[in-house]
Every structure is written in structure tokens, then in C-alpha cells.
Amino acid sequence: SYRQATVQELAAEGATFDMVCSLEVIEHVPEPEAFLAEICKCLRPGGLFVCSTMNRTPKSYLVAILGAEYVLGMLPVGTHDWSKFISPEELKAMLKRAGFANPSDPAEPAFRKAGLVLADVFGSWKLDRKDLDVNYIMSTIRQP
């Protein structure tokens, strides 16, 4: 079955999941840290969280806003606000504050990230561990 609900509604009900995905959402919510805290409440201890978003770089402004919205018309103008884009370091810090992974672990093996890069002119995408300049995806776990 399918149900439409906000993460806040699910957290208030006490719903829990083994995995939660938030793909290209966090840069559109008014309070990203509160959003992540609610997601953490919805994950079982040890549960996996996967988040993709836009990095706040000059390249992301050129590609995601000027290119996709103004030049190519792939998205309506105004879809993105560059000031709401989140760097991987900022997202990682927010995730830690929300209760993900283990902040005391210096190796931080629970945080994984990779760039989402256009692979060809046909719209295929690939993961690239080095190019996080525009889109990236990060995964982590809720503290056990």
C-alpha cells in the first residue's frame, strides 16, 4: 500500500523504518536540521539513511540554476535557491547533531558520500567519489 505523509507526521505516530531515503528534498525544506532530526526519529537504531542534495559551489550555481533552470528549461525558474544548497561538510555536521552515526568515532566509517555526475548526453548518471561539486549522495546510520 501507499501512504502520503510528512516525516513529522510519521515521527509523531512513532513510525520506524529500517531505511529512509531523502533524494533532492533537503535543499527545499525551511529547516533542514529539524527535518533530519525527524528522520532520525523514524529510523530504527542502526537504520540506514540515504540523502542526495546539491552542493553550494560556483559550479552548482552554473549547472543547477543557470543551466538547468534558465538555459535548458529543465526546471521551472526559481526551483532552487543556491543559498539553501548544503555542502557535504555541513550535511555531515547536521547529521551528527541529529543523532546519526557515532560522533566519537574518529574514522567515521558510517558516513559515505559520492558525487552524482551526468555520464552522457542521454541523461545517464554515475557515481563519482571525487566530483561532489554539483549533486552528491551521502549515507549514514542512526546510532545503535
C-alpha positions as CSV (number, residue, x, y, z in Angstrom):
1,S,0.0,0.0,0.0
2,Y,1.0,3.6,-0.4
3,R,0.5,6.4,2.0
4,Q,1.4,10.1,1.7
5,A,2.6,11.7,4.9
6,T,5.2,14.1,6.1
7,V,8.2,12.9,8.1
8,Q,6.9,15.0,11.0
9,E,3.6,13.1,10.9
10,L,5.3,9.7,10.8
11,A,7.7,10.7,13.7
12,A,4.7,11.9,15.8
13,E,3.0,8.5,15.2
14,G,6.1,6.6,16.3
15,A,6.6,5.0,12.9
16,T,10.0,3.4,12.4
17,F,11.8,2.1,9.4
18,D,15.0,0.2,8.5
19,M,15.8,2.6,5.8
20,V,14.8,6.2,4.8
21,C,15.7,8.0,1.6
22,S,15.5,11.7,1.1
23,L,16.5,12.4,-2.5
24,E,16.8,16.0,-3.7
25,V,14.5,17.2,-0.9
26,I,16.5,18.8,2.0
27,E,17.5,21.8,-0.1
28,H,13.8,22.7,-0.3
29,V,12.8,22.4,3.3
30,P,12.7,25.5,5.5
31,E,14.5,23.9,8.5
32,P,17.0,21.2,7.3
33,E,18.2,20.3,10.8
34,A,14.7,19.8,12.2
35,F,13.9,17.7,9.1
36,L,16.9,15.5,9.8
37,A,16.0,15.1,13.5
38,E,12.5,13.9,12.5
39,I,14.0,11.5,10.0
40,C,16.3,10.2,12.7
41,K,13.3,9.6,15.0
42,C,11.7,7.5,12.2
43,L,14.8,5.2,11.8
44,R,15.3,2.2,13.9
45,P,18.7,2.1,15.7
46,G,21.3,1.0,13.2
47,G,18.9,2.0,10.3
48,L,20.2,3.4,7.1
49,F,19.6,7.0,5.9
50,V,20.4,8.0,2.3
51,C,20.3,11.7,1.3
52,S,21.1,13.4,-2.0
53,T,21.3,17.1,-2.4
54,M,23.0,20.0,-4.1
55,N,26.4,21.2,-3.0
56,R,26.8,25.0,-2.6
57,T,29.6,25.7,-5.1
58,P,30.0,28.1,-8.0
59,K,29.8,25.1,-10.3
60,S,26.4,24.1,-8.8
61,Y,25.1,27.6,-9.4
62,L,26.2,27.4,-13.0
63,V,24.8,23.9,-13.7
64,A,21.7,23.6,-11.5
65,I,20.4,27.1,-11.6
66,L,21.7,28.9,-14.7
67,G,22.0,25.8,-16.8
68,A,19.0,23.7,-15.8
69,E,16.5,26.5,-15.0
70,Y,17.4,29.4,-17.3
71,V,19.3,28.0,-20.3
72,L,17.9,24.5,-20.8
73,G,14.5,25.0,-19.1
74,M,14.7,21.6,-17.5
75,L,13.2,23.0,-14.3
76,P,11.0,26.0,-13.6
77,V,12.9,29.2,-12.9
78,G,13.1,29.6,-9.1
79,T,13.0,25.9,-8.3
80,H,16.3,26.2,-6.5
81,D,17.7,28.8,-4.1
82,W,21.5,28.5,-4.1
83,S,21.8,29.8,-0.6
84,K,19.9,26.6,0.6
85,F,22.3,24.3,-1.1
86,I,24.3,22.3,1.5
87,S,28.0,21.3,1.4
88,P,28.9,17.7,2.3
89,E,30.7,19.0,5.5
90,E,27.6,21.0,6.5
91,L,25.3,18.0,5.9
92,K,27.6,15.7,7.9
93,A,27.6,18.1,10.9
94,M,23.8,18.4,10.8
95,L,23.5,14.6,10.6
96,K,25.7,14.2,13.7
97,R,23.7,16.7,15.6
98,A,20.5,14.9,14.6
99,G,21.8,11.6,16.1
100,F,23.2,9.8,13.1
101,A,26.4,7.7,13.2
102,N,28.8,7.9,16.1
103,P,30.4,11.3,16.6
104,S,33.1,9.9,18.9
105,D,34.4,7.6,16.1
106,P,37.4,9.4,14.6
107,A,37.3,7.2,11.4
108,E,33.6,7.8,10.9
109,P,33.1,4.7,8.8
110,A,29.3,5.3,8.9
111,F,29.5,8.3,6.6
112,R,29.8,7.6,2.9
113,K,29.5,10.1,0.1
114,A,29.8,10.3,-3.7
115,G,29.0,12.8,-6.4
116,L,26.1,12.3,-8.8
117,V,27.6,13.2,-12.2
118,L,25.9,13.2,-15.7
119,A,27.6,10.4,-17.6
120,D,26.5,11.2,-21.1
121,V,24.2,13.3,-23.3
122,F,21.4,10.8,-23.0
123,G,20.8,11.6,-19.3
124,S,22.6,8.7,-17.7
125,W,24.1,9.3,-14.3
126,K,27.1,7.8,-12.5
127,L,28.6,7.9,-9.0
128,D,32.0,9.7,-8.7
129,R,33.7,9.7,-5.3
130,K,35.8,12.8,-6.3
131,D,33.3,15.1,-8.0
132,L,30.9,16.4,-5.4
133,D,30.7,19.8,-6.9
134,V,27.0,19.8,-8.0
135,N,25.0,16.9,-6.8
136,Y,26.1,14.3,-4.2
137,I,24.6,11.5,-2.2
138,M,25.5,10.6,1.4
139,S,24.6,7.6,3.5
140,T,24.9,7.1,7.2
141,I,23.3,5.1,10.0
142,R,21.3,6.0,13.1
143,Q,23.3,5.4,16.3
144,P,22.5,2.0,17.7
